[in-house]
Amino acid sequence: MLTLITGPVRSGKSSFALELARESERDPIYVATAEVDPDDGEMRDRVARHRAERGAMRTVETNERDGPRLVDTLRAAAAGEIAVVDSLGTWAGSRLVAHADSLGDDALALAGAFARDADDLLAAFDRLTADVIVVAEETGWGVVPPSPLGRAFRDGLGRLTATLAGRAGRAYLVVAGYAIDLRASGRRVIGR
């Protein structure tokens, strides 16, 4: 089963995802999607804190530039396993930065390249044999980003999250520490 958990930053999405995974009474696999720039001390410290919080939990740290890639990690997840992918936003950011390295700030090219990445990821989700809980940030609640890269990120992540919500068996919005079951309380308006 695919479960999607979305919401704003620091709302409790990751904690809720781990809580759901632990309720399954299986040992969850934590799939971290952040790529850490060795020159970014704050991000290195942030990742170290997250590792310490997870303790001995089995962790796969994906890295889209030199592997293991998220798509490959999902394909390798076996029936009976449960994985928490945290998060779709850091995966999307890494993909777009990699594309921007070669495409510059061509908004249409960035959007097209990311759409192909999203299609590959969606295909991996469609073939899951394991249970997967995906954490995704809601980024479109604020202003329109001033850069082509920022707009490609916001729009691409928003489309991908909406698509996953439609395919997921369970979908939650976490805001201010509260989880709202979107299937029980929401009406689907996209992809009906």
C-alpha positions as CSV (number, residue, x, y, z in Angstrom):
1,M,0.0,0.0,0.0
2,L,1.1,3.5,-0.8
3,T,0.5,6.2,1.9
4,L,1.1,9.9,1.2
5,I,1.6,12.4,4.0
6,T,1.8,16.0,3.0
7,G,1.8,19.4,4.7
8,P,3.9,22.4,5.5
9,V,7.5,22.3,6.8
10,R,7.9,21.4,10.5
11,S,4.3,20.3,10.8
12,G,5.0,16.8,12.1
13,K,4.9,14.9,8.7
14,S,8.0,12.8,9.3
15,S,7.1,12.0,12.9
16,F,3.6,10.9,11.8
17,A,5.1,8.8,9.0
18,L,7.4,7.0,11.4
19,E,4.5,6.5,13.8
20,L,2.5,4.8,11.1
21,A,5.4,2.7,10.0
22,R,6.0,1.5,13.6
23,E,2.3,0.8,14.1
24,S,2.7,-1.9,11.3
25,E,4.9,-3.8,13.8
26,R,7.5,-4.3,11.1
27,D,11.0,-2.8,11.2
28,P,10.8,0.2,8.9
29,I,13.3,1.1,6.3
30,Y,14.0,4.9,6.3
31,V,14.8,6.2,2.8
32,A,16.5,9.6,3.1
33,T,16.5,11.7,-0.1
34,A,18.6,14.7,1.0
35,E,21.9,15.2,-0.9
36,V,24.3,16.9,1.4
37,D,26.8,19.5,0.1
38,P,30.0,18.9,2.1
39,D,30.5,22.6,2.3
40,D,27.0,23.2,3.9
41,G,27.8,22.8,7.7
42,E,24.2,23.5,8.7
43,M,22.8,20.8,6.5
44,R,25.5,18.3,7.7
45,D,24.5,19.0,11.3
46,R,20.8,18.7,10.4
47,V,21.4,15.3,8.8
48,A,23.4,14.1,11.8
49,R,20.6,15.1,14.1
50,H,18.1,13.1,12.0
51,R,20.4,10.1,12.0
52,A,20.7,10.3,15.8
53,E,16.9,10.6,16.2
54,R,16.3,7.5,14.0
55,G,18.8,5.5,16.0
56,A,19.4,1.9,14.8
57,M,16.6,2.1,12.1
58,R,17.8,0.7,8.8
59,T,18.4,3.6,6.6
60,V,19.1,4.0,2.8
61,E,20.5,7.4,1.9
62,T,19.6,7.9,-1.8
63,N,21.8,10.1,-4.0
64,E,20.5,10.8,-7.5
65,R,23.9,11.8,-8.8
66,D,25.9,8.7,-7.9
67,G,23.4,6.3,-6.4
68,P,21.6,4.6,-4.9
69,R,18.7,6.4,-6.7
70,L,15.3,6.6,-5.2
71,V,13.7,4.8,-8.1
72,D,16.1,1.9,-7.7
73,T,15.6,1.8,-4.0
74,L,11.8,1.5,-4.5
75,R,12.2,-1.2,-7.1
76,A,14.4,-3.2,-4.6
77,A,11.9,-3.0,-1.7
78,A,10.5,-6.4,-1.1
79,A,7.0,-7.6,-0.3
80,G,6.4,-7.5,3.5
81,E,8.8,-4.6,4.0
82,I,7.6,-1.1,5.0
83,A,9.6,2.0,3.9
84,V,9.3,5.7,4.8
85,V,10.5,8.0,2.0
86,D,11.5,11.3,3.5
87,S,11.0,13.4,1.5
88,L,9.7,14.0,-2.0
89,G,10.6,17.7,-1.8
90,T,14.3,17.0,-1.2
91,W,14.3,14.5,-4.0
92,A,12.6,17.0,-6.3
93,G,15.1,19.7,-5.3
94,S,18.1,17.5,-6.0
95,R,16.7,16.5,-9.5
96,L,16.0,20.1,-10.4
97,V,19.4,21.4,-9.3
98,A,21.0,18.6,-11.3
99,H,19.0,19.6,-14.4
100,A,19.7,23.3,-13.8
101,D,23.5,22.5,-13.9
102,S,23.0,21.5,-17.6
103,L,19.9,23.5,-18.7
104,G,20.4,26.8,-16.9
105,D,17.2,28.7,-16.1
106,D,15.2,27.6,-19.1
107,A,11.8,27.1,-17.4
108,L,10.3,24.9,-20.1
109,A,13.4,22.6,-20.3
110,L,13.5,22.3,-16.5
111,A,9.8,21.5,-16.3
112,G,10.2,18.9,-19.0
113,A,13.2,17.3,-17.5
114,F,11.5,17.1,-14.1
115,A,8.3,15.7,-15.6
116,R,10.4,12.8,-17.1
117,D,11.9,12.2,-13.6
118,A,8.5,12.3,-12.0
119,D,7.1,9.8,-14.6
120,D,10.0,7.4,-13.8
121,L,9.3,7.7,-10.1
122,L,5.5,7.3,-10.5
123,A,6.2,4.1,-12.5
124,A,8.3,2.8,-9.6
125,F,5.4,3.6,-7.2
126,D,3.0,1.8,-9.4
127,R,5.1,-1.4,-9.3
128,L,5.6,-1.5,-5.5
129,T,5.5,-4.8,-3.7
130,A,6.4,-3.2,-0.3
131,D,4.3,-0.8,1.7
132,V,5.7,2.7,1.3
133,I,4.9,5.9,3.2
134,V,5.9,9.0,1.3
135,V,6.4,12.4,3.0
136,A,5.9,15.4,0.6
137,E,6.1,19.1,1.4
138,E,3.3,21.4,0.3
139,T,5.2,24.3,-1.2
140,G,2.5,26.2,-3.1
141,W,0.8,27.9,-0.2
142,G,3.0,31.0,-0.4
143,V,4.1,33.5,-3.0
144,V,5.1,32.6,-6.6
145,P,8.9,32.0,-6.5
146,P,10.9,34.7,-8.3
147,S,13.2,32.3,-10.2
148,P,12.5,29.7,-13.0
149,L,14.1,27.0,-10.8
150,G,11.9,27.9,-7.8
151,R,8.7,27.9,-10.0
152,A,9.7,24.6,-11.6
153,F,10.2,23.1,-8.1
154,R,6.9,24.4,-6.7
155,D,4.9,23.4,-9.8
156,G,6.6,20.0,-10.3
157,L,6.3,19.0,-6.7
158,G,2.7,20.1,-6.5
159,R,1.7,18.0,-9.6
160,L,3.7,15.0,-8.3
161,T,2.1,15.2,-4.9
162,A,-1.4,15.5,-6.3
163,T,-0.8,12.6,-8.6
164,L,0.5,10.4,-5.7
165,A,-2.4,11.4,-3.5
166,G,-4.8,10.1,-6.2
167,R,-2.9,6.8,-6.4
168,A,-2.3,6.3,-2.6
169,G,-4.4,4.0,-0.5
170,R,-4.2,6.5,2.3
171,A,-3.5,10.3,2.2
172,Y,-3.0,12.7,5.1
173,L,-2.4,16.4,5.5
174,V,-0.4,17.2,8.6
175,V,-0.7,20.8,9.9
176,A,0.5,22.2,13.2
177,G,1.0,18.7,14.6
178,Y,-2.4,17.3,13.6
179,A,-3.0,14.7,10.9
180,I,-6.1,15.0,8.8
181,D,-7.3,12.0,6.8
182,L,-7.9,13.4,3.3
183,R,-9.8,10.4,2.1
184,A,-12.3,10.7,5.0
185,S,-12.7,14.5,5.0
186,G,-11.7,15.6,1.5
187,R,-13.2,15.6,-2.0
188,R,-10.9,14.9,-4.8
189,V,-11.0,17.7,-7.4
190,I,-8.0,16.7,-9.6
191,G,-8.1,13.6,-11.8
192,R,-11.7,12.6,-11.1
